[in-house]
Amino acid sequence: MTQGASLLAATAPVDSTLSPSDSLRFFKERLRAGKDALYQHYDQGVPVTRLVRELSELIDAVLRDVWTLHLSESSAAALVAVGGYGRRELHPASDIDILILIDAEPSPPLIESIERLLTLLWDIGLAVGHSVRTVEDCVREAEADVTVMTNLLEARWLAGSEALFQDMRAATGPDRLWNSERFFAAKTQEQRARWQKYGDTAYNLEPNIKENPGGLRDIQMIGWVAKRHFGAETLHELVDHGFLTEAEHRALIGGQTLLWRIRFALHRLAGRHEDRLLFDYQRTLAHQFGFSDGENNLAVEQFMQQYYRTVQELNQLNEMLLQLFGEAILLHDDIGPPVPINKRFQSRSGYLEVTSPSVFRRTPIALLEVFHILQTHPELEGVRASTIRLIRENRHRIDDSFRADLRARSLFMEILREPIGLTHAMRRMSRYGVLPAYIPAFANIVGRMQYDLLHVYTVDEHTLTLLRNLRRFVIPKHDEEFPLCSAVARRIPKLELLYLAGLFHDIAKGRGGDHSSLGARDAWDFCQHHGLSAFDSRLVCWLVEQHLVMSMTAQRKDIGDPEVIQSFAALIGDPTRLDYLYLLTVADARATNPGRWNSWLDALLRELYYSTRRALLRGLDNPQAQDELVAQKQAEGLRLVARYGVEPDTCQALWQRFNRDFFLYNSPDEIAWQTRRMLETGPADWPLVDIRPITARGGSEIFIYSRDRDNLFARTTAALDQMGLNIMDARVMTTSDGMVVNSYQVLDRDGAPIDDPLRLGEVREQLAARLAEPTQARIRVTRTASRQHRHFPIETRVCFSVDEPNQRTIMRLTTLDRPGLLAEVGAVFEQCGIRLQNAKIATVGAEVDDVFFITTAEETPITCEQALSCLRREIHDRLEARPAA
């Protein structure tokens, strides 16, 4: 078949004398042959704009033939295509929406004919959505529901009574119902609700290419309004009406074409109607679209960056056009008189506009000034669409000479220093292309995604969200969100330095090498270029270079250890740097994946902040000794437990059986609670299983006191895993008389502590039952692995280091997250005679990065290389033999 041939060329009209079974075979074969030709054309490079229309033509022909088989020409009925099918925009698995229009209540023969027609359509494999209505029904339904009105707006006659179809079009026209103003207002509200449903961002990890902001629905929205108000049949007619420039129309059609290509390929790949760019398809589509893995950028990341940049452009065009429509439709172009602001800008109907179309050509610096004016005039609602268009057309003027202009540099720093409006200013600067033009390194991260489950935003969107988080720390109405952050932010001497660190912290992503170091060099050049002192420039660069260290220390090291705190404090150097870094770390973590931010991480960072601040104020040359810390915690623990009538001597007698780790790595509150529970129970109550709903560490504490037994850690973690609990921290200790004192900090499925009494009881009962099972019973976790995880082939890596001061070995495990992981590791420890003292559990997206503090059975570090190699091999073999999916 030649590239120019129609899909219909190989088809022939149906023979009306065929039996029902022969008709079924005929139409199935016709559709199969048509789909085969469609895919052949796609593989040959036929433009997708032609393919979606050829598929519509094929379906048109099939439906007309089926209609002819079941309804006579004299039938008072019409077959009408509606929705996307009405627009002739069919993809391989699109729904085929039809309206069967009748002139009155249908007679039994007509009902029977329609039922046979629909049955045949379903039997031959068409995903038909249908309605049977009179003209009056259409009017009533359309009046009540703007979605029905929208479907009818795109109605296209296929067969039957064309006069009946024209009656329906006339009865539902804008002069009868849903005039332009009402229709525009309803569709605008509908779009806002849809955007909110999809998180108000085009940058979801698995975006819906139809419904997400910037998706196909946004383009359709433009077409619907244009058709209702102007009677426009094509988007190019908006150029004739002065709403689009030719360049904007090309961008709009180009974006639509890319999304159509993706949707077409996605339907084909999935074998069904699928508009979500799931991880299941992203890699395959990337290679189908011609991308290949680069040294610093995977093919899938390049493909998704192209997608994100496209939808960002479409989102901007949608915003601009809807504002223009609003002026024309709602205000009838009566936008009020201008209110002067300065020689270059004025306000009109609450929106900022230039005083002349030549402003940016004559005074390029005004490309930055527009955002500063919005900050200093909070009464303004935004920028007029005509001015947005001028910004887009003139942003090429932001070149090296522009960036070298002292006025531009000063104005950019003024924007950062303004007490209000920074978040909106930076988002608009990014959206209109000014920020990537002014900071060329930022252009590299626009639309750049990271193919993992941790980073839910593109790098540019993550950066802007981080800036928003930083701003909220200094706005009094948000003080209740993060009280410590708000208090710390108020003593920050120069907030603009914090914002610059946030702006540059990830700016080198995707360039190869350490993005923190590369970003620090970019930040230094920018700070020096903008007249910051060497001291301030060094602080910004240090923050960029070290922006991950606080989070990594909190999640991967034992911050109850004074040595860890002393080492971290030495890296920080002074309390002011600590303040800056703490705020940047919290804002960064929340902007990376808001769904994974939880009370546990909040509490960890807060504890590290307080401990480090105390160490810095104490003096780096005067570190706190472990014995001193243990003595302090014991004294505070005795004071707390005395409230319940427990005598100090009783506590001391119990504590004599414990090693110092119990006091070193638990807080006084934990020491007091665990001590009281142990003293309240006797051998008949063992194993003791108890839960504290919410602790100062931000999680729920599960405490186990029991005789030592085989596989206790593995059984406990398996039970907690099966119940859907996330273990954040595990502290495991055996006393001198053979008792086990184990404590687990956990979060529930939703990332919050367990506060429901029924859930607490369920966890307590199920865990006690599991621990009561015979030791030889098989340890199993049957919880299903995440669908998304199997798309991230993370290698299992095990490495060891020695913690000399605490006489233990540190084992770091990196692998793919999966149900039952900790139980498998615990079983290996049991098998190899390894004693677990403590564990720091961190899951970063799909990747587990856990740290285990282990010793020999004699509680000495594991130094034998043969033993370590054996342990590494056993863990690797066990985990690789039990894949995540």
Secondary structure, 3 states (H helix, E strand, C coil): CCCCCCCCCCCCCCCCCCCHHHHHHHHHHHHHHHHHHHHHHHHCCCCHHHHHHHHHHHHHHHHHHHHHHHCCCCCCEEEEECHHHHCCCCCCCCCEEEEEEECCCCCHHHHHHHHHHHHHHHHCCCCEEEEEEEHHHHHHHHHHCHHHHHHHHCCEEEEECHHHHHHHHHHCCCCCCCCHHHHHHHHHHHHHHHHHHCCCCCCCCCCECCCCCCCHHHHHHHHHHHHHHHCCCCCCHHHHCCCCCHHHHHHHHHHHHHHHHHHHHHHHHHCCCCCECCHHHHHHHHHHCCCCCCCCCCHHHHHHHHHHHHHHHHHHHHHHHHHHHHHHHCCCCCCCCCEECCCCEEEECCEEEECCCCHHHHCCCHHHHHHHHHHHCCCCCEECHHHHHHHHHHHHHCCHHHHHCHHHHHHHHHHHHCCCCHHHHHHHHHHCCHHHHHCHHHHHHCCCCCCCCCCCCCHHHHHHHHHHHHHHHCCHHHCCCCHHHHHHHCCCCCHHHHHHHHHHCCCCCCCCCCHHHHHHHHHHHHHHHCCCCHHHHHHHHHHHHCCCHHHHHHHHCCCCCHHHHHHHHHHHCCHHHHHHHHHHHHHHHHHHCHHHCCHHHHHHHHHHHHHHHHHHHHCCCCCCCHHHHHHHHHHHHHHHHHHHCCCHHHHHHHHCCCCCHHHHCCCHHHHHHHHHHHHHCCHHHCCEEEEECCCCCCCEEEEEEEECCCCHHHHHHHHHHHCCCEEEEEEEEECCCCEEEEEEEEECCCCCCCCCHHHHHHHHHHHHHHHCCCCCCCCCCCCCCCCHHHHCCCCCEEEEEEEHHHCEEEEEEEEECCCCHHHHHHHHHHHHCCEEEEEECCEECCEEEEEEEEECCCCCCCCCHHHHHHHHHHHHHHHHCCCCC
